Amino acid sequence: MSAEHYLNHPTFGLLYRVAQAGEGRDLYATLYAQRMFFLVTLQARGAQFEVLPLMDARHLAEQNLARSRRDGSESHAHWRQLFDQTFI
């Protein structure tokens, strides 16, 4: 099962990881509002935050969910639960 990941955004506070986005990027959402999404790229010098609209974030999370299901990943149930909590 995947561990929970959190980041601190300088303006919006605590973010939690919703899905992996590939290429060293992850999709994060604000912990409290849960309607602001960020595509985060972690770099040696820090993190780069890109704001994403809800539907784009949902699409990325759906791709991650489908990928974990195809791969037979043990963490599929975790990603499914996280997807349902975030988008449904």
PDB file of N, CA, C and O in Angstrom:
ATOM      1  N   MET A   1       0.837  -1.176   0.000  1.00  0.00           N
ATOM      2  CA  MET A   1       0.000   0.000   0.000  1.00  0.00           C
ATOM      3  C   MET A   1       0.882   1.240   0.000  1.00  0.00           C
ATOM      4  O   MET A   1       1.939   1.258   0.631  1.00  0.00           O
ATOM      5  N   SER A   2       0.452   2.263  -0.701  1.00  0.00           N
ATOM      6  CA  SER A   2       1.220   3.495  -0.777  1.00  0.00           C
ATOM      7  C   SER A   2       1.095   4.289   0.512  1.00  0.00           C
ATOM      8  O   SER A   2       0.040   4.317   1.145  1.00  0.00           O
ATOM      9  N   ALA A   3       2.169   4.920   0.879  1.00  0.00           N
ATOM     10  CA  ALA A   3       2.153   5.784   2.060  1.00  0.00           C
ATOM     11  C   ALA A   3       1.518   7.124   1.689  1.00  0.00           C
ATOM     12  O   ALA A   3       1.552   7.538   0.531  1.00  0.00           O
ATOM     13  N   GLU A   4       0.954   7.778   2.662  1.00  0.00           N
ATOM     14  CA  GLU A   4       0.386   9.103   2.418  1.00  0.00           C
ATOM     15  C   GLU A   4       1.522  10.103   2.295  1.00  0.00           C
ATOM     16  O   GLU A   4       2.529  10.011   2.997  1.00  0.00           O
ATOM     17  N   HIS A   5       1.345  11.059   1.395  1.00  0.00           N
ATOM     18  CA  HIS A   5       2.356  12.095   1.176  1.00  0.00           C
ATOM     19  C   HIS A   5       1.705  13.463   1.315  1.00  0.00           C
ATOM     20  O   HIS A   5       0.605  13.700   0.815  1.00  0.00           O
ATOM     21  N   TYR A   6       2.403  14.358   2.003  1.00  0.00           N
ATOM     22  CA  TYR A   6       1.914  15.712   2.209  1.00  0.00           C
ATOM     23  C   TYR A   6       3.014  16.699   1.844  1.00  0.00           C
ATOM     24  O   TYR A   6       4.201  16.402   1.971  1.00  0.00           O
ATOM     25  N   LEU A   7       2.599  17.873   1.389  1.00  0.00           N
ATOM     26  CA  LEU A   7       3.516  18.987   1.113  1.00  0.00           C
ATOM     27  C   LEU A   7       2.925  20.245   1.719  1.00  0.00           C
ATOM     28  O   LEU A   7       1.711  20.350   1.894  1.00  0.00           O
ATOM     29  N   ASN A   8       3.776  21.186   2.034  1.00  0.00           N
ATOM     30  CA  ASN A   8       3.310  22.470   2.525  1.00  0.00           C
ATOM     31  C   ASN A   8       3.458  23.501   1.411  1.00  0.00           C
ATOM     32  O   ASN A   8       4.570  23.808   0.981  1.00  0.00           O
ATOM     33  N   HIS A   9       2.330  24.030   0.949  1.00  0.00           N
ATOM     34  CA  HIS A   9       2.327  25.073  -0.077  1.00  0.00           C
ATOM     35  C   HIS A   9       2.492  26.409   0.625  1.00  0.00           C
ATOM     36  O   HIS A   9       1.894  26.630   1.678  1.00  0.00           O
ATOM     37  N   PRO A  10       3.303  27.317   0.054  1.00  0.00           N
ATOM     38  CA  PRO A  10       3.558  28.596   0.738  1.00  0.00           C
ATOM     39  C   PRO A  10       2.312  29.454   0.956  1.00  0.00           C
ATOM     40  O   PRO A  10       2.279  30.254   1.891  1.00  0.00           O
ATOM     41  N   THR A  11       1.289  29.307   0.113  1.00  0.00           N
ATOM     42  CA  THR A  11       0.087  30.124   0.249  1.00  0.00           C
ATOM     43  C   THR A  11      -1.114  29.337   0.760  1.00  0.00           C
ATOM     44  O   THR A  11      -1.869  29.829   1.599  1.00  0.00           O
ATOM     45  N   PHE A  12      -1.293  28.121   0.260  1.00  0.00           N
ATOM     46  CA  PHE A  12      -2.510  27.365   0.525  1.00  0.00           C
ATOM     47  C   PHE A  12      -2.371  26.333   1.626  1.00  0.00           C
ATOM     48  O   PHE A  12      -3.323  25.607   1.911  1.00  0.00           O
ATOM     49  N   GLY A  13      -1.214  26.250   2.246  1.00  0.00           N
ATOM     50  CA  GLY A  13      -1.037  25.346   3.377  1.00  0.00           C
ATOM     51  C   GLY A  13      -0.805  23.905   2.979  1.00  0.00           C
ATOM     52  O   GLY A  13      -0.176  23.619   1.960  1.00  0.00           O
ATOM     53  N   LEU A  14      -1.316  23.008   3.788  1.00  0.00           N
ATOM     54  CA  LEU A  14      -1.031  21.589   3.625  1.00  0.00           C
ATOM     55  C   LEU A  14      -1.767  21.003   2.419  1.00  0.00           C
ATOM     56  O   LEU A  14      -2.967  21.211   2.240  1.00  0.00           O
ATOM     57  N   LEU A  15      -1.016  20.266   1.599  1.00  0.00           N
ATOM     58  CA  LEU A  15      -1.556  19.567   0.443  1.00  0.00           C
ATOM     59  C   LEU A  15      -1.340  18.071   0.656  1.00  0.00           C
ATOM     60  O   LEU A  15      -0.365  17.664   1.288  1.00  0.00           O
ATOM     61  N   TYR A  16      -2.253  17.254   0.126  1.00  0.00           N
ATOM     62  CA  TYR A  16      -2.057  15.806   0.182  1.00  0.00           C
ATOM     63  C   TYR A  16      -2.033  15.235  -1.232  1.00  0.00           C
ATOM     64  O   TYR A  16      -2.680  15.763  -2.138  1.00  0.00           O
ATOM     65  N   ARG A  17      -1.280  14.150  -1.411  1.00  0.00           N
ATOM     66  CA  ARG A  17      -1.143  13.550  -2.734  1.00  0.00           C
ATOM     67  C   ARG A  17      -2.384  12.751  -3.072  1.00  0.00           C
ATOM     68  O   ARG A  17      -2.821  11.887  -2.313  1.00  0.00           O
ATOM     69  N   VAL A  18      -2.940  13.064  -4.233  1.00  0.00           N
ATOM     70  CA  VAL A  18      -4.142  12.399  -4.722  1.00  0.00           C
ATOM     71  C   VAL A  18      -3.777  11.285  -5.707  1.00  0.00           C
ATOM     72  O   VAL A  18      -4.401  10.224  -5.709  1.00  0.00           O
ATOM     73  N   ALA A  19      -2.755  11.533  -6.549  1.00  0.00           N
ATOM     74  CA  ALA A  19      -2.379  10.549  -7.563  1.00  0.00           C
ATOM     75  C   ALA A  19      -0.976  10.830  -8.065  1.00  0.00           C
ATOM     76  O   ALA A  19      -0.473  11.950  -7.982  1.00  0.00           O
ATOM     77  N   GLN A  20      -0.363   9.787  -8.583  1.00  0.00           N
ATOM     78  CA  GLN A  20       0.911   9.961  -9.268  1.00  0.00           C
ATOM     79  C   GLN A  20       0.593  10.419 -10.678  1.00  0.00           C
ATOM     80  O   GLN A  20      -0.370   9.952 -11.285  1.00  0.00           O
ATOM     81  N   ALA A  21       1.397  11.328 -11.201  1.00  0.00           N
ATOM     82  CA  ALA A  21       1.139  11.854 -12.535  1.00  0.00           C
ATOM     83  C   ALA A  21       2.238  11.475 -13.517  1.00  0.00           C
ATOM     84  O   ALA A  21       2.203  11.890 -14.676  1.00  0.00           O
ATOM     85  N   GLY A  22       3.206  10.697 -13.070  1.00  0.00           N
ATOM     86  CA  GLY A  22       4.277  10.257 -13.955  1.00  0.00           C
ATOM     87  C   GLY A  22       5.345  11.316 -14.136  1.00  0.00           C
ATOM     88  O   GLY A  22       5.136  12.488 -13.821  1.00  0.00           O
ATOM     89  N   GLU A  23       6.491  10.893 -14.647  1.00  0.00           N
ATOM     90  CA  GLU A  23       7.607  11.795 -14.948  1.00  0.00           C
ATOM     91  C   GLU A  23       8.028  12.641 -13.745  1.00  0.00           C
ATOM     92  O   GLU A  23       8.355  13.818 -13.900  1.00  0.00           O
ATOM     93  N   GLY A  24       8.020  12.056 -12.563  1.00  0.00           N
ATOM     94  CA  GLY A  24       8.437  12.787 -11.368  1.00  0.00           C
ATOM     95  C   GLY A  24       7.454  13.831 -10.891  1.00  0.00           C
ATOM     96  O   GLY A  24       7.815  14.736 -10.139  1.00  0.00           O
ATOM     97  N   ARG A  25       6.214  13.710 -11.324  1.00  0.00           N
ATOM     98  CA  ARG A  25       5.172  14.662 -10.925  1.00  0.00           C
ATOM     99  C   ARG A  25       4.071  13.921 -10.189  1.00  0.00           C
ATOM    100  O   ARG A  25       3.826  12.738 -10.425  1.00  0.00           O
ATOM    101  N   ASP A  26       3.414  14.642  -9.295  1.00  0.00           N
ATOM    102  CA  ASP A  26       2.286  14.086  -8.550  1.00  0.00           C
ATOM    103  C   ASP A  26       1.164  15.113  -8.494  1.00  0.00           C
ATOM    104  O   ASP A  26       1.405  16.318  -8.565  1.00  0.00           O
ATOM    105  N   LEU A  27      -0.056  14.626  -8.367  1.00  0.00           N
ATOM    106  CA  LEU A  27      -1.227  15.479  -8.237  1.00  0.00           C
ATOM    107  C   LEU A  27      -1.544  15.632  -6.755  1.00  0.00           C
ATOM    108  O   LEU A  27      -1.703  14.642  -6.040  1.00  0.00           O
ATOM    109  N   TYR A  28      -1.634  16.867  -6.306  1.00  0.00           N
ATOM    110  CA  TYR A  28      -1.941  17.176  -4.902  1.00  0.00           C
ATOM    111  C   TYR A  28      -3.200  18.040  -4.835  1.00  0.00           C
ATOM    112  O   TYR A  28      -3.522  18.768  -5.775  1.00  0.00           O
ATOM    113  N   ALA A  29      -3.900  17.945  -3.713  1.00  0.00           N
ATOM    114  CA  ALA A  29      -5.080  18.776  -3.455  1.00  0.00           C
ATOM    115  C   ALA A  29      -4.910  19.448  -2.104  1.00  0.00           C
ATOM    116  O   ALA A  29      -4.195  18.954  -1.232  1.00  0.00           O
ATOM    117  N   THR A  30      -5.578  20.582  -1.947  1.00  0.00           N
ATOM    118  CA  THR A  30      -5.543  21.249  -0.653  1.00  0.00           C
ATOM    119  C   THR A  30      -6.249  20.352   0.363  1.00  0.00           C
ATOM    120  O   THR A  30      -7.268  19.737   0.050  1.00  0.00           O
ATOM    121  N   LEU A  31      -5.719  20.282   1.548  1.00  0.00           N
ATOM    122  CA  LEU A  31      -6.231  19.361   2.560  1.00  0.00           C
ATOM    123  C   LEU A  31      -7.629  19.751   3.028  1.00  0.00           C
ATOM    124  O   LEU A  31      -8.476  18.878   3.217  1.00  0.00           O
ATOM    125  N   TYR A  32      -7.879  21.016   3.214  1.00  0.00           N
ATOM    126  CA  TYR A  32      -9.145  21.437   3.805  1.00  0.00           C
ATOM    127  C   TYR A  32     -10.210  21.764   2.775  1.00  0.00           C
ATOM    128  O   TYR A  32     -11.348  21.317   2.920  1.00  0.00           O
ATOM    129  N   ALA A  33      -9.887  22.526   1.741  1.00  0.00           N
ATOM    130  CA  ALA A  33     -10.882  22.890   0.745  1.00  0.00           C
ATOM    131  C   ALA A  33     -11.158  21.732  -0.208  1.00  0.00           C
ATOM    132  O   ALA A  33     -12.296  21.560  -0.645  1.00  0.00           O
ATOM    133  N   GLN A  34     -10.154  20.944  -0.537  1.00  0.00           N
ATOM    134  CA  GLN A  34     -10.218  19.798  -1.431  1.00  0.00           C
ATOM    135  C   GLN A  34     -10.798  20.127  -2.799  1.00  0.00           C
ATOM    136  O   GLN A  34     -11.335  19.245  -3.470  1.00  0.00           O
ATOM    137  N   ARG A  35     -10.701  21.344  -3.209  1.00  0.00           N
ATOM    138  CA  ARG A  35     -11.165  21.717  -4.539  1.00  0.00           C
ATOM    139  C   ARG A  35     -10.105  22.515  -5.302  1.00  0.00           C
ATOM    140  O   ARG A  35     -10.361  23.003  -6.403  1.00  0.00           O
ATOM    141  N   MET A  36      -8.935  22.642  -4.721  1.00  0.00           N
ATOM    142  CA  MET A  36      -7.821  23.271  -5.413  1.00  0.00           C
ATOM    143  C   MET A  36      -6.790  22.186  -5.651  1.00  0.00           C
ATOM    144  O   MET A  36      -6.374  21.489  -4.726  1.00  0.00           O
ATOM    145  N   PHE A  37      -6.384  22.053  -6.905  1.00  0.00           N
ATOM    146  CA  PHE A  37      -5.472  20.983  -7.278  1.00  0.00           C
ATOM    147  C   PHE A  37      -4.201  21.548  -7.871  1.00  0.00           C
ATOM    148  O   PHE A  37      -4.209  22.578  -8.545  1.00  0.00           O
ATOM    149  N   PHE A  38      -3.102  20.850  -7.605  1.00  0.00           N
ATOM    150  CA  PHE A  38      -1.793  21.281  -8.069  1.00  0.00           C
ATOM    151  C   PHE A  38      -1.048  20.091  -8.652  1.00  0.00           C
ATOM    152  O   PHE A  38      -1.043  19.003  -8.076  1.00  0.00           O
ATOM    153  N   LEU A  39      -0.421  20.310  -9.798  1.00  0.00           N
ATOM    154  CA  LEU A  39       0.512  19.344 -10.346  1.00  0.00           C
ATOM    155  C   LEU A  39       1.873  19.766  -9.818  1.00  0.00           C
ATOM    156  O   LEU A  39       2.360  20.850 -10.139  1.00  0.00           O
ATOM    157  N   VAL A  40       2.485  18.915  -9.012  1.00  0.00           N
ATOM    158  CA  VAL A  40       3.715  19.268  -8.302  1.00  0.00           C
ATOM    159  C   VAL A  40       4.883  18.475  -8.881  1.00  0.00           C
ATOM    160  O   VAL A  40       4.831  17.251  -8.999  1.00  0.00           O
ATOM    161  N   THR A  41       5.928  19.200  -9.236  1.00  0.00           N
ATOM    162  CA  THR A  41       7.173  18.589  -9.685  1.00  0.00           C
ATOM    163  C   THR A  41       8.222  18.883  -8.627  1.00  0.00           C
ATOM    164  O   THR A  41       8.564  20.041  -8.388  1.00  0.00           O
ATOM    165  N   LEU A  42       8.734  17.830  -7.993  1.00  0.00           N
ATOM    166  CA  LEU A  42       9.774  18.004  -6.987  1.00  0.00           C
ATOM    167  C   LEU A  42      11.130  18.049  -7.688  1.00  0.00           C
ATOM    168  O   LEU A  42      11.453  17.197  -8.516  1.00  0.00           O
ATOM    169  N   GLN A  43      11.905  19.057  -7.336  1.00  0.00           N
ATOM    170  CA  GLN A  43      13.225  19.257  -7.924  1.00  0.00           C
ATOM    171  C   GLN A  43      14.237  19.408  -6.800  1.00  0.00           C
ATOM    172  O   GLN A  43      13.872  19.594  -5.639  1.00  0.00           O
ATOM    173  N   ALA A  44      15.495  19.328  -7.153  1.00  0.00           N
ATOM    174  CA  ALA A  44      16.549  19.471  -6.144  1.00  0.00           C
ATOM    175  C   ALA A  44      16.483  20.840  -5.468  1.00  0.00           C
ATOM    176  O   ALA A  44      16.826  20.967  -4.293  1.00  0.00           O
ATOM    177  N   ARG A  45      16.046  21.856  -6.199  1.00  0.00           N
ATOM    178  CA  ARG A  45      15.988  23.219  -5.647  1.00  0.00           C
ATOM    179  C   ARG A  45      14.680  23.525  -4.948  1.00  0.00           C
ATOM    180  O   ARG A  45      14.525  24.611  -4.389  1.00  0.00           O
ATOM    181  N   GLY A  46      13.740  22.603  -4.965  1.00  0.00           N
ATOM    182  CA  GLY A  46      12.446  22.855  -4.342  1.00  0.00           C
ATOM    183  C   GLY A  46      11.337  22.203  -5.132  1.00  0.00           C
ATOM    184  O   GLY A  46      11.561  21.197  -5.805  1.00  0.00           O
ATOM    185  N   ALA A  47      10.153  22.759  -5.059  1.00  0.00           N
ATOM    186  CA  ALA A  47       8.995  22.203  -5.745  1.00  0.00           C
ATOM    187  C   ALA A  47       8.398  23.242  -6.679  1.00  0.00           C
ATOM    188  O   ALA A  47       8.405  24.440  -6.395  1.00  0.00           O
ATOM    189  N   GLN A  48       7.883  22.757  -7.794  1.00  0.00           N
ATOM    190  CA  GLN A  48       7.194  23.618  -8.742  1.00  0.00           C
ATOM    191  C   GLN A  48       5.709  23.261  -8.681  1.00  0.00           C
ATOM    192  O   GLN A  48       5.345  22.097  -8.846  1.00  0.00           O
ATOM    193  N   PHE A  49       4.848  24.257  -8.446  1.00  0.00           N
ATOM    194  CA  PHE A  49       3.413  24.052  -8.311  1.00  0.00           C
ATOM    195  C   PHE A  49       2.702  24.618  -9.531  1.00  0.00           C
ATOM    196  O   PHE A  49       2.890  25.783  -9.883  1.00  0.00           O
ATOM    197  N   GLU A  50       1.886  23.791 -10.173  1.00  0.00           N
ATOM    198  CA  GLU A  50       1.079  24.234 -11.305  1.00  0.00           C
ATOM    199  C   GLU A  50      -0.384  23.997 -10.945  1.00  0.00           C
ATOM    200  O   GLU A  50      -0.770  22.864 -10.659  1.00  0.00           O
ATOM    201  N   VAL A  51      -1.202  25.044 -10.954  1.00  0.00           N
ATOM    202  CA  VAL A  51      -2.614  24.927 -10.605  1.00  0.00           C
ATOM    203  C   VAL A  51      -3.349  24.200 -11.732  1.00  0.00           C
ATOM    204  O   VAL A  51      -3.136  24.478 -12.913  1.00  0.00           O
ATOM    205  N   LEU A  52      -4.216  23.265 -11.345  1.00  0.00           N
ATOM    206  CA  LEU A  52      -5.009  22.526 -12.321  1.00  0.00           C
ATOM    207  C   LEU A  52      -6.491  22.692 -12.038  1.00  0.00           C
ATOM    208  O   LEU A  52      -6.900  22.712 -10.877  1.00  0.00           O
ATOM    209  N   PRO A  53      -7.304  22.813 -13.084  1.00  0.00           N
ATOM    210  CA  PRO A  53      -8.755  22.815 -12.883  1.00  0.00           C
ATOM    211  C   PRO A  53      -9.228  21.439 -12.416  1.00  0.00           C
ATOM    212  O   PRO A  53      -8.546  20.437 -12.630  1.00  0.00           O
ATOM    213  N   LEU A  54     -10.377  21.398 -11.788  1.00  0.00           N
ATOM    214  CA  LEU A  54     -10.938  20.172 -11.235  1.00  0.00           C
ATOM    215  C   LEU A  54     -11.003  19.051 -12.267  1.00  0.00           C
ATOM    216  O   LEU A  54     -10.568  17.935 -11.982  1.00  0.00           O
ATOM    217  N   MET A  55     -11.524  19.315 -13.434  1.00  0.00           N
ATOM    218  CA  MET A  55     -11.697  18.248 -14.427  1.00  0.00           C
ATOM    219  C   MET A  55     -10.360  17.716 -14.932  1.00  0.00           C
ATOM    220  O   MET A  55     -10.244  16.520 -15.201  1.00  0.00           O
ATOM    221  N   ASP A  56      -9.362  18.562 -15.067  1.00  0.00           N
ATOM    222  CA  ASP A  56      -8.027  18.093 -15.464  1.00  0.00           C
ATOM    223  C   ASP A  56      -7.426  17.218 -14.361  1.00  0.00           C
ATOM    224  O   ASP A  56      -6.799  16.196 -14.641  1.00  0.00           O
ATOM    225  N   ALA A  57      -7.621  17.624 -13.124  1.00  0.00           N
ATOM    226  CA  ALA A  57      -7.116  16.850 -11.993  1.00  0.00           C
ATOM    227  C   ALA A  57      -7.821  15.501 -11.934  1.00  0.00           C
ATOM    228  O   ALA A  57      -7.186  14.472 -11.699  1.00  0.00           O
ATOM    229  N   ARG A  58      -9.108  15.507 -12.142  1.00  0.00           N
ATOM    230  CA  ARG A  58      -9.866  14.247 -12.134  1.00  0.00           C
ATOM    231  C   ARG A  58      -9.385  13.316 -13.242  1.00  0.00           C
ATOM    232  O   ARG A  58      -9.250  12.111 -13.026  1.00  0.00           O
ATOM    233  N   HIS A  59      -9.126  13.865 -14.420  1.00  0.00           N
ATOM    234  CA  HIS A  59      -8.641  13.062 -15.535  1.00  0.00           C
ATOM    235  C   HIS A  59      -7.296  12.409 -15.199  1.00  0.00           C
ATOM    236  O   HIS A  59      -7.099  11.222 -15.460  1.00  0.00           O
ATOM    237  N   LEU A  60      -6.374  13.182 -14.620  1.00  0.00           N
ATOM    238  CA  LEU A  60      -5.081  12.621 -14.223  1.00  0.00           C
ATOM    239  C   LEU A  60      -5.252  11.509 -13.184  1.00  0.00           C
ATOM    240  O   LEU A  60      -4.591  10.474 -13.257  1.00  0.00           O
ATOM    241  N   ALA A  61      -6.137  11.733 -12.226  1.00  0.00           N
ATOM    242  CA  ALA A  61      -6.370  10.726 -11.186  1.00  0.00           C
ATOM    243  C   ALA A  61      -6.999   9.468 -11.782  1.00  0.00           C
ATOM    244  O   ALA A  61      -6.667   8.357 -11.367  1.00  0.00           O
ATOM    245  N   GLU A  62      -7.900   9.630 -12.746  1.00  0.00           N
ATOM    246  CA  GLU A  62      -8.505   8.471 -13.411  1.00  0.00           C
ATOM    247  C   GLU A  62      -7.453   7.669 -14.170  1.00  0.00           C
ATOM    248  O   GLU A  62      -7.487   6.438 -14.167  1.00  0.00           O
ATOM    249  N   GLN A  63      -6.523   8.359 -14.816  1.00  0.00           N
ATOM    250  CA  GLN A  63      -5.435   7.674 -15.520  1.00  0.00           C
ATOM    251  C   GLN A  63      -4.595   6.859 -14.540  1.00  0.00           C
ATOM    252  O   GLN A  63      -4.243   5.714 -14.824  1.00  0.00           O
ATOM    253  N   ASN A  64      -4.278   7.440 -13.397  1.00  0.00           N
ATOM    254  CA  ASN A  64      -3.502   6.737 -12.376  1.00  0.00           C
ATOM    255  C   ASN A  64      -4.257   5.515 -11.871  1.00  0.00           C
ATOM    256  O   ASN A  64      -3.668   4.451 -11.677  1.00  0.00           O
ATOM    257  N   LEU A  65      -5.550   5.668 -11.661  1.00  0.00           N
ATOM    258  CA  LEU A  65      -6.381   4.569 -11.189  1.00  0.00           C
ATOM    259  C   LEU A  65      -6.402   3.431 -12.213  1.00  0.00           C
ATOM    260  O   LEU A  65      -6.263   2.263 -11.850  1.00  0.00           O
ATOM    261  N   ALA A  66      -6.572   3.770 -13.474  1.00  0.00           N
ATOM    262  CA  ALA A  66      -6.580   2.757 -14.536  1.00  0.00           C
ATOM    263  C   ALA A  66      -5.225   2.063 -14.640  1.00  0.00           C
ATOM    264  O   ALA A  66      -5.159   0.849 -14.832  1.00  0.00           O
ATOM    265  N   ARG A  67      -4.152   2.829 -14.515  1.00  0.00           N
ATOM    266  CA  ARG A  67      -2.801   2.260 -14.585  1.00  0.00           C
ATOM    267  C   ARG A  67      -2.568   1.285 -13.425  1.00  0.00           C
ATOM    268  O   ARG A  67      -2.008   0.208 -13.629  1.00  0.00           O
ATOM    269  N   SER A  68      -2.987   1.650 -12.228  1.00  0.00           N
ATOM    270  CA  SER A  68      -2.788   0.761 -11.076  1.00  0.00           C
ATOM    271  C   SER A  68      -3.619  -0.505 -11.224  1.00  0.00           C
ATOM    272  O   SER A  68      -3.205  -1.576 -10.779  1.00  0.00           O
ATOM    273  N   ARG A  69      -4.765  -0.393 -11.833  1.00  0.00           N
ATOM    274  CA  ARG A  69      -5.616  -1.578 -12.053  1.00  0.00           C
ATOM    275  C   ARG A  69      -4.998  -2.497 -13.102  1.00  0.00           C
ATOM    276  O   ARG A  69      -4.964  -3.713 -12.913  1.00  0.00           O
ATOM    277  N   ARG A  70      -4.511  -1.935 -14.201  1.00  0.00           N
ATOM    278  CA  ARG A  70      -3.872  -2.729 -15.259  1.00  0.00           C
ATOM    279  C   ARG A  70      -2.632  -3.438 -14.760  1.00  0.00           C
ATOM    280  O   ARG A  70      -2.377  -4.591 -15.109  1.00  0.00           O
ATOM    281  N   ASP A  71      -1.855  -2.734 -13.932  1.00  0.00           N
ATOM    282  CA  ASP A  71      -0.606  -3.295 -13.422  1.00  0.00           C
ATOM    283  C   ASP A  71      -0.836  -4.334 -12.331  1.00  0.00           C
ATOM    284  O   ASP A  71       0.108  -4.990 -11.890  1.00  0.00           O
ATOM    285  N   GLY A  72      -2.075  -4.489 -11.897  1.00  0.00           N
ATOM    286  CA  GLY A  72      -2.362  -5.417 -10.811  1.00  0.00           C
ATOM    287  C   GLY A  72      -1.742  -4.946  -9.503  1.00  0.00           C
ATOM    288  O   GLY A  72      -1.412  -5.747  -8.629  1.00  0.00           O
ATOM    289  N   SER A  73      -1.592  -3.634  -9.388  1.00  0.00           N
ATOM    290  CA  SER A  73      -0.942  -3.040  -8.227  1.00  0.00           C
ATOM    291  C   SER A  73      -1.702  -3.341  -6.938  1.00  0.00           C
ATOM    292  O   SER A  73      -2.931  -3.284  -6.891  1.00  0.00           O
ATOM    293  N   GLU A  74      -0.944  -3.661  -5.902  1.00  0.00           N
ATOM    294  CA  GLU A  74      -1.549  -3.887  -4.585  1.00  0.00           C
ATOM    295  C   GLU A  74      -2.186  -2.619  -4.046  1.00  0.00           C
ATOM    296  O   GLU A  74      -3.082  -2.678  -3.204  1.00  0.00           O
ATOM    297  N   SER A  75      -1.731  -1.491  -4.521  1.00  0.00           N
ATOM    298  CA  SER A  75      -2.228  -0.227  -3.997  1.00  0.00           C
ATOM    299  C   SER A  75      -3.480   0.263  -4.739  1.00  0.00           C
ATOM    300  O   SER A  75      -3.947   1.373  -4.486  1.00  0.00           O
ATOM    301  N   HIS A  76      -4.027  -0.554  -5.653  1.00  0.00           N
ATOM    302  CA  HIS A  76      -5.208  -0.122  -6.408  1.00  0.00           C
ATOM    303  C   HIS A  76      -6.365   0.259  -5.475  1.00  0.00           C
ATOM    304  O   HIS A  76      -7.032   1.268  -5.702  1.00  0.00           O
ATOM    305  N   ALA A  77      -6.603  -0.529  -4.445  1.00  0.00           N
ATOM    306  CA  ALA A  77      -7.691  -0.233  -3.506  1.00  0.00           C
ATOM    307  C   ALA A  77      -7.454   1.107  -2.816  1.00  0.00           C
ATOM    308  O   ALA A  77      -8.392   1.874  -2.596  1.00  0.00           O
ATOM    309  N   HIS A  78      -6.196   1.386  -2.475  1.00  0.00           N
ATOM    310  CA  HIS A  78      -5.858   2.670  -1.849  1.00  0.00           C
ATOM    311  C   HIS A  78      -6.166   3.822  -2.799  1.00  0.00           C
ATOM    312  O   HIS A  78      -6.796   4.803  -2.403  1.00  0.00           O
ATOM    313  N   TRP A  79      -5.718   3.706  -4.069  1.00  0.00           N
ATOM    314  CA  TRP A  79      -5.957   4.784  -5.041  1.00  0.00           C
ATOM    315  C   TRP A  79      -7.444   4.933  -5.328  1.00  0.00           C
ATOM    316  O   TRP A  79      -7.920   6.053  -5.518  1.00  0.00           O
ATOM    317  N   ARG A  80      -8.193   3.826  -5.365  1.00  0.00           N
ATOM    318  CA  ARG A  80      -9.640   3.883  -5.605  1.00  0.00           C
ATOM    319  C   ARG A  80     -10.324   4.631  -4.461  1.00  0.00           C
ATOM    320  O   ARG A  80     -11.166   5.496  -4.705  1.00  0.00           O
ATOM    321  N   GLN A  81      -9.977   4.311  -3.237  1.00  0.00           N
ATOM    322  CA  GLN A  81     -10.567   4.983  -2.086  1.00  0.00           C
ATOM    323  C   GLN A  81     -10.238   6.473  -2.101  1.00  0.00           C
ATOM    324  O   GLN A  81     -11.107   7.306  -1.844  1.00  0.00           O
ATOM    325  N   LEU A  82      -9.000   6.804  -2.396  1.00  0.00           N
ATOM    326  CA  LEU A  82      -8.581   8.206  -2.449  1.00  0.00           C
ATOM    327  C   LEU A  82      -9.314   8.949  -3.558  1.00  0.00           C
ATOM    328  O   LEU A  82      -9.733  10.092  -3.373  1.00  0.00           O
ATOM    329  N   PHE A  83      -9.468   8.301  -4.712  1.00  0.00           N
ATOM    330  CA  PHE A  83     -10.201   8.912  -5.830  1.00  0.00           C
ATOM    331  C   PHE A  83     -11.646   9.190  -5.417  1.00  0.00           C
ATOM    332  O   PHE A  83     -12.162  10.286  -5.635  1.00  0.00           O
ATOM    333  N   ASP A  84     -12.292   8.186  -4.818  1.00  0.00           N
ATOM    334  CA  ASP A  84     -13.693   8.356  -4.409  1.00  0.00           C
ATOM    335  C   ASP A  84     -13.840   9.465  -3.375  1.00  0.00           C
ATOM    336  O   ASP A  84     -14.775  10.261  -3.462  1.00  0.00           O
ATOM    337  N   GLN A  85     -12.945   9.534  -2.407  1.00  0.00           N
ATOM    338  CA  GLN A  85     -13.013  10.582  -1.391  1.00  0.00           C
ATOM    339  C   GLN A  85     -12.816  11.963  -1.985  1.00  0.00           C
ATOM    340  O   GLN A  85     -13.407  12.934  -1.514  1.00  0.00           O
ATOM    341  N   THR A  86     -12.000  12.056  -3.004  1.00  0.00           N
ATOM    342  CA  THR A  86     -11.644  13.358  -3.559  1.00  0.00           C
ATOM    343  C   THR A  86     -12.630  13.845  -4.596  1.00  0.00           C
ATOM    344  O   THR A  86     -12.970  15.028  -4.610  1.00  0.00           O
ATOM    345  N   PHE A  87     -13.102  12.960  -5.471  1.00  0.00           N
ATOM    346  CA  PHE A  87     -13.869  13.399  -6.634  1.00  0.00           C
ATOM    347  C   PHE A  87     -15.332  13.022  -6.633  1.00  0.00           C
ATOM    348  O   PHE A  87     -16.086  13.495  -7.483  1.00  0.00           O
ATOM    349  N   ILE A  88     -15.760  12.177  -5.699  1.00  0.00           N
ATOM    350  CA  ILE A  88     -17.186  11.774  -5.734  1.00  0.00           C
ATOM    351  C   ILE A  88     -17.894  12.325  -4.523  1.00  0.00           C
ATOM    352  O   ILE A  88     -19.094  12.106  -4.356  1.00  0.00           O
TER     353      ILE A  88
END
